[in-house]
């Protein structure tokens, strides 16, 4: 796409074509997450198309397969062959890490709609990478002091053995111990290869911990929560973690096993605001189910793109700049991009999964407002 000069009224959308590379897992363990982000993204573009009537947006979809080498190859194809103006998506932190250098060196703006890899908006930050989802530390850190305040003195941690798992657990551990708690043990399970969590749950129970803090997502979360219930740990070692454990995307599959689990996350369908109610109604009408955090991340990625186009951005460089400056009210609450990190600033909700009249829902227990990552962590590598 050729760059054009901005007019004297940059708040008006330009008559311009934009090509978006939607890079998501459409197969593999995170396929459902990719489809959910895609659904949220396209809903936002459909709802807000009237605000950019002269802009035509073409979407080119590629499957990362949750495999870093394949994702990097697809990224190169989208940028060099399809000549996309902006990349959107990325679920896996490992995939994001593999893409980072090429995205930065090619000067292609990337809207991260899931992958929470701390480094992407931290020590390996880039002006071309803007995150509209969360960082791994951002969603797990608030649970440390909250659990300590509830009188929980000791915890056993569990997570899959890959970048996101380690970052989630490390952030929680530091915050929990700073608040006076003690992590008495931890295990990292083989990523995508653990079917039987029994040995790990047995170790957690034997540790004498007051509670378990865990991070799992997708199919692993379903299996883990169900096996936790089957081992009868709820009475002795209550389960806490990040909200990906009991995402609304699959909480009905977990059923009663999810009841009582307490988690922290940036979104829950039960958030009581007009913006969220409208979003829940629109998404439910289109898909016959409640939206998950993945859907709202895709939705807000779409909203951010519309905001950038409305500002007058017409090429990769101006899109990257505009994306780093967006702020709006999301279904999850007020959101903005921190100029020190290019990571989203947002509320983190602590909630319990409970049984409702129409199935499993969330009871909000607390809100930590405007959570951001430490600015000193942003040290861009050129």
C-alpha positions, 0 to 999 in steps of 0.5 A: 500500500502506498503512503499518502499525505495526511489532510489538514483534518487528520481526525477524518478517515482517509480513502484508503485500502488496508490489508490485515494479516490475521495470524492465529491458531486455527488448528492444534491445542489453541484452535478454539482460542484463535477462532474466538479472537477472530470472531471478536475482531470481525465483530468490531470491524462490522460494528464500527465500519460506519466510522471509517466509510472510505476505508476498505479492509481486507483480511488475510488469515494464516494458521500459526499451528501454535508452532514458532517456526511455522508462525515465523514463516507465515509472518514473512509470507504476510509481510513480504508476499501479501504486503499487509499493512498491519498484523493482528493476532498471536496466541502463543507466547512462544510464537510471539517471541519467534516473530519479534525480530522480524516484525521489528526489523520489517517495521510492520505494526503488530497488534497482539490480541493474546500472547502475554509474553512479558518480554514483547512489551518489556526488555524486547519491546518494539515501537511496532508491537502494541498489545491489546490483550495482557501481559503474563505478569499483569494478570497474575501479579494482583493475585499475590497480595489478594490471596495473602490478604485472605489469610492464605499463607502458603501456596503450591504452584502449577503451570505448563513448561513454556514461556507463559507458564514460567512468567505467570508463576514467577510474577505471582510468586514474587508478589505473593512472597512480597506480601508475606506468603510462602510458595512451598513447592512448584511443578511445570508440566510438559506443555501440550503433552500432559494428559494425567495431572494426578501425580502433580496434584498428589504432590501439591496435596502432600506439600501441605500448602493452604492453596494451589495457584495455577495457570492453564488454558484451552484443553489443558485447563479443562482437563486440569480443573476436572482432574482437580475435582476428581482428586477431591482437593477442593476441601483441603487445597482450594484452587486459585489461578489466572482466569484462563483456568475457567474461561467462559469459552469452556467453563461449561465443559468443566461444569461443577468442577469449576465451581468455587475456583477463584481467579484473576483476569482482565475480563469476565462476562459478568462485568456490570457496565453498559459497554459490556452488556452491549458487547455480550448481547451482540456477541451472543446473538452472533454466536449463541454463547457468551464471549470470553476474554479471547473474544474481547481481546479480538474485539478490542484489537479491531477497535484499536485498528479503527481508532488508528485509521480514524486518526489518519494513519495510512501506512505502516509507520503511522499505523504503529504510532497511532496504535500506541496512542489509542485509548477507549472504553472497552467492554472490560473497562477503560483501556489505554496504551502505556507509552513506556511499554506499549502494553495495555493499561487495564483493570484486573478483576478477581472473581469466583466461578459460581453456578447461575440460572443459565449455567456457570458465571462469575461473582466479582470479588474485587477490582484492581484498577489501571494495572500496568507493567513497570516502565523500567522493564521496557528496554527495546532491543534494536 
